[in-house]
């Protein structure tokens, strides 16, 4: 009985620790979106690892973190950044690497999906990879696909 109780307490402690990490990581990603909204350039990019990759909605938008900084600097310089509101977020993984997907809403693009990987780096969670995609309803996907093919030929 004593061994069962110890095992149960160990399991509950592990769950509590995992929940603590999830809260910390949620705060990291929520802060990312808040910093983007407020155009806080330094704190926004401090949330990424030094070798992070960002994928934007355009097929040409695969950036190292330094390339992404160059892209974002003018948008942040005018104090506007960009605004994505979190609708829902799901987490997977354990240990020092976790991954997530989230549905976001943006006034211009509508519903989007963000996916990412976070890693524990020297005691701090950092975003190692983030990808932003537009969510296209199946009913109009063929039309959107046709338009992207036309745009590719321009």
Secondary structure as UniProt FT lines:
FT   HELIX           2..38
FT   HELIX           41..46
FT   STRAND          48..55
FT   TURN            59..60
FT   STRAND          62..64
FT   HELIX           65..77
FT   TURN            78..79
FT   STRAND          85..94
FT   TURN            95..96
FT   STRAND          97..106
FT   TURN            107..109
FT   STRAND          110..121
FT   TURN            122..123
FT   STRAND          124..134
FT   HELIX           138..152
//
